[in-house]
Amino acid sequence: MIVVRSPLRISLGGGGTDLPSYYQDHGGFLVAAAIDKYVYITLHQTFGEELIVKYSKLERVKAIHDVEHPIVREALKHVKITAPHLEIASMADIPAGTGLGSSGSFTTALLKALHTLKKNLIHPRELAEEACHIELNLLQEPIGKQDQYIAAFGGITCFKFNADHGVEAWPLSIDQETLYNLEDNLLLFFTGYSRSASNILREQDQKTRSSDSEMIDNLHFVKELGLKSQAALESGDLHQFADLMNVHWQHKKKRSGNMSNSKIDEWYELACANGALGGKVIGAGGGGFLMFYTEEKMRLRHVLREAGLTEVRFRFDFSGTQVIAQ
């Protein structure tokens, strides 16, 4: 049995500029961090001549083209798996549709498992690009490249998305004390809402492709916030980073009417009144997780728990997508 895990992620600045509709004309930049919450793929060769695929439903099919799960089907074809003597199962620490990049983590984990089965060595960059090819090119999802790349690389990483579709990646130059303070003072709270990132991102994608000046100006500004966030973190100025989170969230909400709702706005204001120095919704918006930076953790935890939110504690992951059993 092969077991692979791939980390979920949080965005620290510049999110949204990783969509091809934006970066192929203007270039994109963001900072992302992998966290110790994972998507797991187990892969097991079986005696029966069938493919068994287990996720939120169970599939038993005789041929790859009969697999309903689009990512699983395309990954099997991409890695050129032929014999149908295979059982694939997925599990996750956090539900899908909550803004932590689970689809990208699922795809990188699955590809890593299939390449391991075939004894193929694969570099994180190649793994990320194959995952992007499946999700963006083959399945035509209106999403960006952030999730696949940070899942493959791990760590706290800066990504530059070039017009030729190439991606440059390098680790954030952050000192140990700032890293520990950032890790300790970032809190994640689940709103209770799940949603499809594709549905929200499709609006951004369509407006960008049609050269909507308001959307493009918004993304220009967010890219600059990403660069400023990088500078703040690398200089150890976490208060400045928290301020930038607030500015980012206010501009992010302008990209779509579905980005927030009255309940999210209420929780956000409650947090800011009880010790949060900055915050935003992680991912495409419309639900999922609220992330706050605070130096009054006990106070903020108490108030948001009383308001009905569930905290998910985390640490950063520096391993990326990896085989944990074979």
Secondary structure by P-SEA (a helix, b strand, c coil): cbbbbbbbbbbccccccccccccccbbbbbbbbbcccbbbbbbbbbcccbbbbbccccccccccccccaaaaaaaaaaaccccccbbbbbbcccccccccaaaaaaaaaaaaaaaaaacccccaaaaaaaaaaaccccccccccaaaaaaaaccccbbbbbccccbbbbbcccccaaaaaaaaacbbbbbccbbbbaaaaaaaaaaaaaacaaaaaaaaaaaaaaaaaaaaaaaacaaaaaaaaaaaaaaaaaacccccccaaaaaaaaaaaacccccccccccccccbbbbbbcaaaaaaaaaaaabbbbbbbbbbccccccccc
